[in-house]
Amino acid sequence: MELRRAIVDGQLFVVYQPVVSLQATSDHAGLSPHAAGVEALVRWRHPRKGVVPPGEFIEIAEETGVINDLGRFVLL
């Protein structure tokens, strides 16, 4: 229930983590680190517990079906 409430109350937020590739690109002769994309990582700022690590709520979200709502939140 708390996780469903977190979505409604705006307690979730997204941080973006760059994905870096070390593969050669067509415009570079050798290996050159470059941004290959980003990962969107959802976080939960709980009003009493502070920031809850995803390892503590993602599995519960999957088991209860809330994972679909989390996915929608991240994509919007």
Distance bins in CASP14 RR format, pairs under 12 A and 6 or more apart:
PFRMAT RR
TARGET T0000
AUTHOR 0000-0000-0000
RMODE 2
METHOD distances of the structure
MODEL  1
1 7 0 0 0 0 0 1 0 0 0 0 0
1 8 0 0 0 0 0 1 0 0 0 0 0
1 9 0 0 0 0 0 1 0 0 0 0 0
1 60 0 0 0 0 0 1 0 0 0 0 0
1 64 0 0 0 0 1 0 0 0 0 0 0
1 66 0 0 0 0 1 0 0 0 0 0 0
2 8 0 0 0 0 0 1 0 0 0 0 0
2 9 0 0 0 0 1 0 0 0 0 0 0
2 11 0 0 0 0 1 0 0 0 0 0 0
2 12 0 0 0 0 0 1 0 0 0 0 0
2 44 0 0 0 0 1 0 0 0 0 0 0
2 46 1 0 0 1 0 0 0 0 0 0 0
2 47 0 0 0 0 1 0 0 0 0 0 0
2 48 0 0 0 0 1 0 0 0 0 0 0
2 49 0 0 0 0 1 0 0 0 0 0 0
2 52 0 0 0 0 1 0 0 0 0 0 0
2 56 0 0 0 0 0 1 0 0 0 0 0
2 57 0 0 0 0 1 0 0 0 0 0 0
2 60 0 0 0 0 1 0 0 0 0 0 0
2 61 0 0 0 0 0 1 0 0 0 0 0
2 64 0 0 0 0 0 1 0 0 0 0 0
2 66 0 0 0 0 0 1 0 0 0 0 0
3 9 0 0 0 0 0 1 0 0 0 0 0
3 10 0 0 0 0 0 1 0 0 0 0 0
3 11 0 0 0 0 1 0 0 0 0 0 0
3 12 0 0 0 0 1 0 0 0 0 0 0
3 42 0 0 0 0 0 1 0 0 0 0 0
3 44 1 0 0 1 0 0 0 0 0 0 0
3 46 0 0 0 0 1 0 0 0 0 0 0
3 52 0 0 0 0 1 0 0 0 0 0 0
3 54 0 0 0 0 0 1 0 0 0 0 0
3 56 0 0 0 0 0 1 0 0 0 0 0
3 57 1 0 1 0 0 0 0 0 0 0 0
3 58 0 0 0 0 1 0 0 0 0 0 0
3 59 0 0 0 0 0 1 0 0 0 0 0
3 60 1 0 0 1 0 0 0 0 0 0 0
3 61 1 0 0 1 0 0 0 0 0 0 0
3 62 0 0 0 0 0 1 0 0 0 0 0
3 63 0 0 0 0 0 1 0 0 0 0 0
3 64 1 0 0 1 0 0 0 0 0 0 0
3 65 0 0 0 0 1 0 0 0 0 0 0
3 66 1 0 1 0 0 0 0 0 0 0 0
3 67 0 0 0 0 1 0 0 0 0 0 0
3 69 0 0 0 0 1 0 0 0 0 0 0
3 70 0 0 0 0 1 0 0 0 0 0 0
3 73 0 0 0 0 0 1 0 0 0 0 0
4 10 0 0 0 0 0 1 0 0 0 0 0
4 11 0 0 0 0 0 1 0 0 0 0 0
4 12 0 0 0 0 0 1 0 0 0 0 0
4 44 0 0 0 0 0 1 0 0 0 0 0
4 57 0 0 0 0 0 1 0 0 0 0 0
4 60 0 0 0 0 0 1 0 0 0 0 0
4 61 0 0 0 0 1 0 0 0 0 0 0
4 64 0 0 0 0 1 0 0 0 0 0 0
4 65 0 0 0 0 1 0 0 0 0 0 0
4 66 1 0 1 0 0 0 0 0 0 0 0
4 67 0 0 0 0 0 1 0 0 0 0 0
4 68 0 0 0 0 0 1 0 0 0 0 0
4 69 1 0 0 1 0 0 0 0 0 0 0
4 70 0 0 0 0 0 1 0 0 0 0 0
4 73 0 0 0 0 0 1 0 0 0 0 0
5 11 1 0 0 1 0 0 0 0 0 0 0
5 12 0 0 0 0 0 1 0 0 0 0 0
5 44 0 0 0 0 0 1 0 0 0 0 0
5 46 0 0 0 0 0 1 0 0 0 0 0
5 47 0 0 0 0 1 0 0 0 0 0 0
5 66 0 0 0 0 0 1 0 0 0 0 0
5 69 0 0 0 0 0 1 0 0 0 0 0
6 12 1 0 1 0 0 0 0 0 0 0 0
6 13 0 0 0 0 0 1 0 0 0 0 0
6 42 0 0 0 0 0 1 0 0 0 0 0
6 43 0 0 0 0 0 1 0 0 0 0 0
6 44 1 0 1 0 0 0 0 0 0 0 0
6 45 0 0 0 0 1 0 0 0 0 0 0
6 46 1 0 0 1 0 0 0 0 0 0 0
6 47 0 0 0 0 1 0 0 0 0 0 0
6 48 0 0 0 0 0 1 0 0 0 0 0
6 49 0 0 0 0 0 1 0 0 0 0 0
6 50 0 0 0 0 0 1 0 0 0 0 0
6 51 0 0 0 0 0 1 0 0 0 0 0
6 52 0 0 0 0 1 0 0 0 0 0 0
6 57 0 0 0 0 1 0 0 0 0 0 0
6 60 0 0 0 0 0 1 0 0 0 0 0
6 61 0 0 0 0 0 1 0 0 0 0 0
6 66 0 0 0 0 1 0 0 0 0 0 0
6 69 0 0 0 0 1 0 0 0 0 0 0
6 70 0 0 0 0 1 0 0 0 0 0 0
6 73 0 0 0 0 1 0 0 0 0 0 0
7 13 0 0 0 0 0 1 0 0 0 0 0
7 42 0 0 0 0 1 0 0 0 0 0 0
7 44 0 0 0 0 1 0 0 0 0 0 0
7 57 0 0 0 0 0 1 0 0 0 0 0
7 61 0 0 0 0 1 0 0 0 0 0 0
7 65 0 0 0 0 0 1 0 0 0 0 0
7 66 1 0 0 1 0 0 0 0 0 0 0
7 67 0 0 0 0 0 1 0 0 0 0 0
7 68 0 0 0 0 0 1 0 0 0 0 0
7 69 1 0 1 0 0 0 0 0 0 0 0
7 70 1 0 0 1 0 0 0 0 0 0 0
7 71 0 0 0 0 1 0 0 0 0 0 0
7 72 0 0 0 0 1 0 0 0 0 0 0
7 73 1 0 1 0 0 0 0 0 0 0 0
7 74 0 0 0 0 0 1 0 0 0 0 0
7 76 0 0 0 0 0 1 0 0 0 0 0
8 66 0 0 0 0 0 1 0 0 0 0 0
8 69 0 0 0 0 1 0 0 0 0 0 0
8 73 0 0 0 0 0 1 0 0 0 0 0
9 44 0 0 0 0 0 1 0 0 0 0 0
9 45 0 0 0 0 0 1 0 0 0 0 0
9 46 0 0 0 0 0 1 0 0 0 0 0
9 47 0 0 0 0 1 0 0 0 0 0 0
9 73 0 0 0 0 0 1 0 0 0 0 0
10 42 0 0 0 0 0 1 0 0 0 0 0
10 43 0 0 0 0 0 1 0 0 0 0 0
10 44 0 0 0 0 1 0 0 0 0 0 0
10 45 0 0 0 0 1 0 0 0 0 0 0
10 46 0 0 0 0 0 1 0 0 0 0 0
10 47 0 0 0 0 0 1 0 0 0 0 0
10 69 0 0 0 0 0 1 0 0 0 0 0
10 73 0 0 0 0 1 0 0 0 0 0 0
11 42 0 0 0 0 0 1 0 0 0 0 0
11 43 0 0 0 0 1 0 0 0 0 0 0
11 44 1 0 1 0 0 0 0 0 0 0 0
11 45 1 0 1 0 0 0 0 0 0 0 0
11 46 1 0 0 1 0 0 0 0 0 0 0
11 47 1 0 0 1 0 0 0 0 0 0 0
11 48 0 0 0 0 0 1 0 0 0 0 0
11 49 0 0 0 0 0 1 0 0 0 0 0
11 50 0 0 0 0 1 0 0 0 0 0 0
11 51 0 0 0 0 1 0 0 0 0 0 0
11 52 0 0 0 0 1 0 0 0 0 0 0
11 57 0 0 0 0 0 1 0 0 0 0 0
11 70 0 0 0 0 0 1 0 0 0 0 0
11 73 0 0 0 0 0 1 0 0 0 0 0
12 40 0 0 0 0 0 1 0 0 0 0 0
12 41 0 0 0 0 0 1 0 0 0 0 0
12 42 1 0 1 0 0 0 0 0 0 0 0
12 43 1 0 0 1 0 0 0 0 0 0 0
12 44 1 0 1 0 0 0 0 0 0 0 0
12 45 1 0 0 1 0 0 0 0 0 0 0
12 46 0 0 0 0 0 1 0 0 0 0 0
12 51 0 0 0 0 0 1 0 0 0 0 0
12 52 0 0 0 0 1 0 0 0 0 0 0
12 54 0 0 0 0 0 1 0 0 0 0 0
12 57 0 0 0 0 1 0 0 0 0 0 0
12 58 0 0 0 0 0 1 0 0 0 0 0
12 61 0 0 0 0 0 1 0 0 0 0 0
12 66 0 0 0 0 0 1 0 0 0 0 0
12 69 0 0 0 0 1 0 0 0 0 0 0
12 70 1 0 0 1 0 0 0 0 0 0 0
12 71 0 0 0 0 0 1 0 0 0 0 0
12 72 0 0 0 0 0 1 0 0 0 0 0
12 73 1 0 1 0 0 0 0 0 0 0 0
12 74 0 0 0 0 1 0 0 0 0 0 0
12 76 0 0 0 0 0 1 0 0 0 0 0
13 40 0 0 0 0 0 1 0 0 0 0 0
13 41 0 0 0 0 1 0 0 0 0 0 0
13 42 1 0 0 1 0 0 0 0 0 0 0
13 43 1 0 1 0 0 0 0 0 0 0 0
13 44 0 0 0 0 1 0 0 0 0 0 0
13 45 1 0 0 1 0 0 0 0 0 0 0
13 46 0 0 0 0 0 1 0 0 0 0 0
13 50 0 0 0 0 0 1 0 0 0 0 0
13 51 0 0 0 0 1 0 0 0 0 0 0
13 52 0 0 0 0 0 1 0 0 0 0 0
13 54 0 0 0 0 0 1 0 0 0 0 0
13 70 0 0 0 0 0 1 0 0 0 0 0
13 73 0 0 0 0 1 0 0 0 0 0 0
13 74 0 0 0 0 0 1 0 0 0 0 0
14 38 0 0 0 0 0 1 0 0 0 0 0
14 39 0 0 0 0 1 0 0 0 0 0 0
14 40 1 0 1 0 0 0 0 0 0 0 0
14 41 1 0 0 1 0 0 0 0 0 0 0
14 42 1 0 1 0 0 0 0 0 0 0 0
14 43 1 0 0 1 0 0 0 0 0 0 0
14 44 0 0 0 0 0 1 0 0 0 0 0
14 45 0 0 0 0 0 1 0 0 0 0 0
14 54 0 0 0 0 0 1 0 0 0 0 0
14 70 0 0 0 0 0 1 0 0 0 0 0
14 71 0 0 0 0 0 1 0 0 0 0 0
14 73 1 0 0 1 0 0 0 0 0 0 0
14 74 1 0 1 0 0 0 0 0 0 0 0
14 75 0 0 0 0 1 0 0 0 0 0 0
14 76 0 0 0 0 1 0 0 0 0 0 0
15 38 0 0 0 0 1 0 0 0 0 0 0
15 39 0 0 0 0 1 0 0 0 0 0 0
15 40 1 0 0 1 0 0 0 0 0 0 0
15 41 1 0 1 0 0 0 0 0 0 0 0
15 42 0 0 0 0 1 0 0 0 0 0 0
15 43 1 0 0 1 0 0 0 0 0 0 0
15 44 0 0 0 0 0 1 0 0 0 0 0
15 45 0 0 0 0 0 1 0 0 0 0 0
15 51 0 0 0 0 0 1 0 0 0 0 0
15 54 0 0 0 0 0 1 0 0 0 0 0
15 74 0 0 0 0 0 1 0 0 0 0 0
16 35 0 0 0 0 0 1 0 0 0 0 0
16 37 0 0 0 0 1 0 0 0 0 0 0
16 38 1 0 1 0 0 0 0 0 0 0 0
16 39 1 0 0 1 0 0 0 0 0 0 0
16 40 1 0 1 0 0 0 0 0 0 0 0
16 41 1 0 0 1 0 0 0 0 0 0 0
16 42 0 0 0 0 0 1 0 0 0 0 0
16 43 0 0 0 0 0 1 0 0 0 0 0
16 74 0 0 0 0 0 1 0 0 0 0 0
17 35 0 0 0 0 0 1 0 0 0 0 0
17 36 0 0 0 0 0 1 0 0 0 0 0
17 37 0 0 0 0 1 0 0 0 0 0 0
17 38 1 0 0 1 0 0 0 0 0 0 0
17 39 1 0 1 0 0 0 0 0 0 0 0
17 40 0 0 0 0 1 0 0 0 0 0 0
17 41 1 0 1 0 0 0 0 0 0 0 0
17 42 0 0 0 0 0 1 0 0 0 0 0
17 43 0 0 0 0 0 1 0 0 0 0 0
18 33 0 0 0 0 0 1 0 0 0 0 0
18 34 0 0 0 0 1 0 0 0 0 0 0
18 35 1 0 1 0 0 0 0 0 0 0 0
18 36 0 0 0 0 1 0 0 0 0 0 0
18 37 1 0 0 1 0 0 0 0 0 0 0
18 38 1 0 1 0 0 0 0 0 0 0 0
18 39 0 0 0 0 1 0 0 0 0 0 0
18 40 0 0 0 0 0 1 0 0 0 0 0
18 41 0 0 0 0 0 1 0 0 0 0 0
19 33 0 0 0 0 0 1 0 0 0 0 0
19 34 0 0 0 0 0 1 0 0 0 0 0
19 35 1 0 0 1 0 0 0 0 0 0 0
19 36 1 0 1 0 0 0 0 0 0 0 0
19 37 1 0 1 0 0 0 0 0 0 0 0
19 38 1 0 0 1 0 0 0 0 0 0 0
19 39 1 0 0 1 0 0 0 0 0 0 0
19 40 0 0 0 0 0 1 0 0 0 0 0
19 41 0 0 0 0 0 1 0 0 0 0 0
20 31 0 0 0 0 0 1 0 0 0 0 0
20 32 0 0 0 0 0 1 0 0 0 0 0
20 33 1 0 1 0 0 0 0 0 0 0 0
20 34 1 0 0 1 0 0 0 0 0 0 0
20 35 1 0 0 1 0 0 0 0 0 0 0
20 36 1 0 0 1 0 0 0 0 0 0 0
20 37 0 0 0 0 1 0 0 0 0 0 0
20 38 0 0 0 0 0 1 0 0 0 0 0
20 39 0 0 0 0 0 1 0 0 0 0 0
21 28 0 0 0 0 0 1 0 0 0 0 0
21 31 0 0 0 0 1 0 0 0 0 0 0
21 32 0 0 0 0 1 0 0 0 0 0 0
21 33 1 0 0 1 0 0 0 0 0 0 0
21 34 1 0 1 0 0 0 0 0 0 0 0
21 35 1 0 0 1 0 0 0 0 0 0 0
21 36 1 1 0 0 0 0 0 0 0 0 0
21 37 0 0 0 0 1 0 0 0 0 0 0
22 28 0 0 0 0 0 1 0 0 0 0 0
22 30 0 0 0 0 1 0 0 0 0 0 0
22 31 1 0 1 0 0 0 0 0 0 0 0
22 32 1 0 0 1 0 0 0 0 0 0 0
22 33 1 0 1 0 0 0 0 0 0 0 0
22 34 0 0 0 0 1 0 0 0 0 0 0
22 35 0 0 0 0 0 1 0 0 0 0 0
22 36 0 0 0 0 1 0 0 0 0 0 0
23 30 0 0 0 0 1 0 0 0 0 0 0
23 31 1 0 0 1 0 0 0 0 0 0 0
23 32 0 0 0 0 1 0 0 0 0 0 0
23 33 0 0 0 0 1 0 0 0 0 0 0
23 34 0 0 0 0 1 0 0 0 0 0 0
23 36 0 0 0 0 1 0 0 0 0 0 0
24 30 1 0 1 0 0 0 0 0 0 0 0
24 31 1 0 1 0 0 0 0 0 0 0 0
24 32 1 0 0 1 0 0 0 0 0 0 0
24 33 0 0 0 0 0 1 0 0 0 0 0
24 34 0 0 0 0 1 0 0 0 0 0 0
25 31 0 0 0 0 1 0 0 0 0 0 0
25 32 1 0 0 1 0 0 0 0 0 0 0
25 33 0 0 0 0 0 1 0 0 0 0 0
25 34 1 0 0 1 0 0 0 0 0 0 0
25 35 0 0 0 0 0 1 0 0 0 0 0
25 36 0 0 0 0 1 0 0 0 0 0 0
26 32 0 0 0 0 0 1 0 0 0 0 0
26 34 0 0 0 0 0 1 0 0 0 0 0
27 34 0 0 0 0 1 0 0 0 0 0 0
28 34 0 0 0 0 1 0 0 0 0 0 0
38 74 0 0 0 0 0 1 0 0 0 0 0
39 54 0 0 0 0 0 1 0 0 0 0 0
39 74 0 0 0 0 0 1 0 0 0 0 0
40 54 0 0 0 0 0 1 0 0 0 0 0
40 70 0 0 0 0 0 1 0 0 0 0 0
40 71 0 0 0 0 1 0 0 0 0 0 0
40 73 0 0 0 0 0 1 0 0 0 0 0
40 74 1 0 1 0 0 0 0 0 0 0 0
40 75 0 0 0 0 1 0 0 0 0 0 0
40 76 0 0 0 0 0 1 0 0 0 0 0
41 51 0 0 0 0 0 1 0 0 0 0 0
41 53 0 0 0 0 0 1 0 0 0 0 0
41 54 1 0 0 1 0 0 0 0 0 0 0
41 55 0 0 0 0 0 1 0 0 0 0 0
41 58 0 0 0 0 0 1 0 0 0 0 0
41 70 0 0 0 0 0 1 0 0 0 0 0
41 71 0 0 0 0 0 1 0 0 0 0 0
41 74 0 0 0 0 1 0 0 0 0 0 0
42 51 0 0 0 0 0 1 0 0 0 0 0
42 52 0 0 0 0 0 1 0 0 0 0 0
42 53 0 0 0 0 0 1 0 0 0 0 0
42 54 1 0 0 1 0 0 0 0 0 0 0
42 55 0 0 0 0 0 1 0 0 0 0 0
42 57 0 0 0 0 1 0 0 0 0 0 0
42 58 0 0 0 0 1 0 0 0 0 0 0
42 61 0 0 0 0 1 0 0 0 0 0 0
42 66 0 0 0 0 0 1 0 0 0 0 0
42 67 0 0 0 0 0 1 0 0 0 0 0
42 69 0 0 0 0 0 1 0 0 0 0 0
42 70 1 0 1 0 0 0 0 0 0 0 0
42 71 1 0 0 1 0 0 0 0 0 0 0
42 72 0 0 0 0 0 1 0 0 0 0 0
42 73 1 0 0 1 0 0 0 0 0 0 0
42 74 1 0 1 0 0 0 0 0 0 0 0
42 75 0 0 0 0 0 1 0 0 0 0 0
42 76 0 0 0 0 0 1 0 0 0 0 0
43 50 0 0 0 0 1 0 0 0 0 0 0
43 51 1 0 1 0 0 0 0 0 0 0 0
43 52 1 0 0 1 0 0 0 0 0 0 0
43 53 0 0 0 0 1 0 0 0 0 0 0
43 54 1 0 0 1 0 0 0 0 0 0 0
43 55 0 0 0 0 0 1 0 0 0 0 0
43 56 0 0 0 0 0 1 0 0 0 0 0
43 57 0 0 0 0 1 0 0 0 0 0 0
43 58 0 0 0 0 0 1 0 0 0 0 0
43 70 0 0 0 0 0 1 0 0 0 0 0
43 73 0 0 0 0 0 1 0 0 0 0 0
43 74 0 0 0 0 0 1 0 0 0 0 0
44 50 0 0 0 0 1 0 0 0 0 0 0
44 51 1 0 0 1 0 0 0 0 0 0 0
44 52 1 0 1 0 0 0 0 0 0 0 0
44 53 0 0 0 0 1 0 0 0 0 0 0
44 54 1 0 0 1 0 0 0 0 0 0 0
44 55 0 0 0 0 0 1 0 0 0 0 0
44 56 0 0 0 0 1 0 0 0 0 0 0
44 57 1 0 1 0 0 0 0 0 0 0 0
44 58 0 0 0 0 1 0 0 0 0 0 0
44 60 0 0 0 0 0 1 0 0 0 0 0
44 61 0 0 0 0 1 0 0 0 0 0 0
44 66 0 0 0 0 0 1 0 0 0 0 0
44 70 0 0 0 0 1 0 0 0 0 0 0
44 73 0 0 0 0 0 1 0 0 0 0 0
45 51 1 0 1 0 0 0 0 0 0 0 0
45 52 1 0 0 1 0 0 0 0 0 0 0
45 53 0 0 0 0 0 1 0 0 0 0 0
45 57 0 0 0 0 0 1 0 0 0 0 0
46 52 1 0 1 0 0 0 0 0 0 0 0
46 53 0 0 0 0 0 1 0 0 0 0 0
46 56 0 0 0 0 1 0 0 0 0 0 0
46 57 0 0 0 0 1 0 0 0 0 0 0
49 56 0 0 0 0 1 0 0 0 0 0 0
49 57 0 0 0 0 0 1 0 0 0 0 0
50 56 0 0 0 0 0 1 0 0 0 0 0
51 57 0 0 0 0 0 1 0 0 0 0 0
52 58 0 0 0 0 0 1 0 0 0 0 0
52 60 0 0 0 0 0 1 0 0 0 0 0
52 61 0 0 0 0 0 1 0 0 0 0 0
53 59 0 0 0 0 0 1 0 0 0 0 0
54 60 0 0 0 0 0 1 0 0 0 0 0
54 61 0 0 0 0 1 0 0 0 0 0 0
54 62 0 0 0 0 0 1 0 0 0 0 0
54 67 0 0 0 0 0 1 0 0 0 0 0
54 70 0 0 0 0 1 0 0 0 0 0 0
54 74 0 0 0 0 0 1 0 0 0 0 0
55 61 0 0 0 0 0 1 0 0 0 0 0
55 62 0 0 0 0 0 1 0 0 0 0 0
57 63 0 0 0 0 0 1 0 0 0 0 0
57 64 0 0 0 0 0 1 0 0 0 0 0
57 66 0 0 0 0 1 0 0 0 0 0 0
57 67 0 0 0 0 1 0 0 0 0 0 0
57 70 0 0 0 0 1 0 0 0 0 0 0
58 64 0 0 0 0 0 1 0 0 0 0 0
58 65 0 0 0 0 0 1 0 0 0 0 0
58 66 0 0 0 0 1 0 0 0 0 0 0
58 67 1 0 0 1 0 0 0 0 0 0 0
58 70 1 0 0 1 0 0 0 0 0 0 0
58 71 0 0 0 0 0 1 0 0 0 0 0
58 74 0 0 0 0 0 1 0 0 0 0 0
59 65 0 0 0 0 0 1 0 0 0 0 0
59 66 0 0 0 0 0 1 0 0 0 0 0
59 67 0 0 0 0 1 0 0 0 0 0 0
59 70 0 0 0 0 0 1 0 0 0 0 0
60 66 1 0 0 1 0 0 0 0 0 0 0
60 67 0 0 0 0 1 0 0 0 0 0 0
60 70 0 0 0 0 0 1 0 0 0 0 0
61 67 1 0 1 0 0 0 0 0 0 0 0
61 68 0 0 0 0 1 0 0 0 0 0 0
61 69 1 0 0 1 0 0 0 0 0 0 0
61 70 1 0 1 0 0 0 0 0 0 0 0
61 71 0 0 0 0 1 0 0 0 0 0 0
61 72 0 0 0 0 0 1 0 0 0 0 0
61 73 0 0 0 0 0 1 0 0 0 0 0
61 74 0 0 0 0 0 1 0 0 0 0 0
62 68 0 0 0 0 1 0 0 0 0 0 0
62 69 0 0 0 0 0 1 0 0 0 0 0
62 70 0 0 0 0 1 0 0 0 0 0 0
62 71 0 0 0 0 0 1 0 0 0 0 0
64 70 0 0 0 0 0 1 0 0 0 0 0
65 71 0 0 0 0 0 1 0 0 0 0 0
65 72 0 0 0 0 0 1 0 0 0 0 0
66 72 0 0 0 0 0 1 0 0 0 0 0
66 73 0 0 0 0 0 1 0 0 0 0 0
67 73 0 0 0 0 0 1 0 0 0 0 0
67 74 0 0 0 0 0 1 0 0 0 0 0
68 74 0 0 0 0 0 1 0 0 0 0 0
68 75 0 0 0 0 0 1 0 0 0 0 0
69 75 0 0 0 0 0 1 0 0 0 0 0
69 76 0 0 0 0 0 1 0 0 0 0 0
70 76 0 0 0 0 0 1 0 0 0 0 0
END
